[in-house]
Amino acid sequence: MQLIHQIPEWNKHIEEIPTLYSSGPVIHETATINNSKMGNWVEIGPYAEIIESVIGDYSYVAGVHTSITYADIGKFCSIASSVRINPVNHPMQRVTQHHCTYRRKQYGFDIHDDDNLFAWRKAHRIRIGHDVWIGHGVIIMPGVNIGTGAVIGSGAVVTKDIAPYTIAVGVPAKPIKTRFCEETIHRILASKWWNWSHEELQSRFLWFLDPAYFLNNLEKLQNLHEEAAIDQPSISTGC
Ligand SMILES: CC(C)(COP(=O)(O)OP(=O)(O)OC[C@H]1O[C@@H](n2cnc3c(N)ncnc32)[C@H](O)[C@@H]1OP(=O)(O)O)[C@@H](O)C(=O)NCCC(=O)NCCS
């Protein structure tokens, strides 16, 4: 995971997002990155804006004009164009909700900005699990959690938490179905495959094309490990 305050020098001359053959994050030259952390194999596309967020390994914002603020995003997430993750709120309870009440310095209203307001916004982070697909033009509102494996259909406005492996659509977003049956969801979640090493992912790549094949192979692997564990000679303490 790398802490990125601005676009790294080695990425400034990239014209287009290239095929990824190296593990470092690849960030388009037009993207704005502010104090964010990114994992390996991450791609950030044109005109994206990433503010104080964490983006896990292999996740990508490959389209254009996506904005992510105060969000913790897992691994293997697919985020489309024109997505807004965490459009922060204005203080509606004040006489004016204009940002001059907190960006006070820029208007000459105070020598300090309103740190409490900024802290309140930062407290409403968004948490997105692993392998979440966020469709075109989605808006995810402050404080929402989206479970691993979920799908958010294009144009949705997500105002409430979405459970793992659930497909949600509409304004406000509502679940319409799950990707798999309950047992399959449970077993895929338990596998925690997103934590496998790159080498494990390479050697098991074909497993990912079919959930039944994946779970079958996983079971065989677990049985092998159990047998290997049984075969291990117990270490005698000599007592
Ligand atoms: C959510 C999605 C994955 C569902 O696909 P699906 O499983 O094939 O679903 P269906 O097309 O069978 O639609 C199921 C129902 O949901 C509705 N629906 C599907 N997508 C919808 C959306 N984005 N917004 C509102 N309703 C939607 C359909 O009208 C249908 O309603 P009905 O049962 O009343 O007829 C897909 O529609 C979608 O939005 N994909 C995102 C595409 C995208 O943004 N890609 C960007 C590049 S990464």
The ligand as an ORCA input file, in Angstrom:
! r2SCAN-3c Opt
* xyz 0 1
  C     -27.672     -3.942    -12.168
  C     -27.361     -4.773    -13.385
  C     -25.991     -5.454    -13.217
  C     -28.447     -5.842    -13.434
  O     -28.276     -6.655    -14.537
  P     -29.230     -7.960    -14.716
  O     -28.995     -8.918    -13.618
  O     -29.004     -8.455    -16.098
  O     -30.672     -7.371    -14.478
  P     -31.910     -7.281    -15.464
  O     -31.547     -6.563    -16.716
  O     -32.487     -8.651    -15.574
  O     -32.905     -6.330    -14.647
  C     -33.596     -6.771    -13.491
  C     -34.566     -5.659    -13.090
  O     -33.838     -4.553    -12.625
  C     -34.079     -3.384    -13.430
  N     -32.789     -2.718    -13.602
  C     -31.656     -3.249    -14.105
  N     -30.670     -2.358    -14.045
  C     -31.197     -1.239    -13.523
  C     -30.650      0.024    -13.210
  N     -29.363      0.295    -13.430
  N     -31.470      0.949    -12.650
  C     -32.780      0.659    -12.412
  N     -33.342     -0.530    -12.678
  C     -32.550     -1.460    -13.233
  C     -34.649     -3.936    -14.752
  O     -35.470     -2.989    -15.378
  C     -35.400     -5.129    -14.249
  O     -36.621     -4.690    -13.702
  P     -37.980     -5.578    -13.823
  O     -37.691     -6.852    -13.061
  O     -38.997     -4.707    -13.149
  O     -38.174     -5.800    -15.263
  C     -27.301     -3.956    -14.701
  O     -28.614     -3.629    -15.140
  C     -26.500     -2.678    -14.543
  O     -26.977     -1.622    -14.115
  N     -25.198     -2.776    -14.923
  C     -24.251     -1.701    -14.793
  C     -23.653     -1.359    -16.176
  C     -22.650     -0.261    -16.045
  O     -22.907      0.776    -15.479
  N     -21.458     -0.476    -16.586
  C     -20.405      0.507    -16.516
  C     -19.093     -0.079    -16.946
  S     -18.254     -0.827    -15.580
*
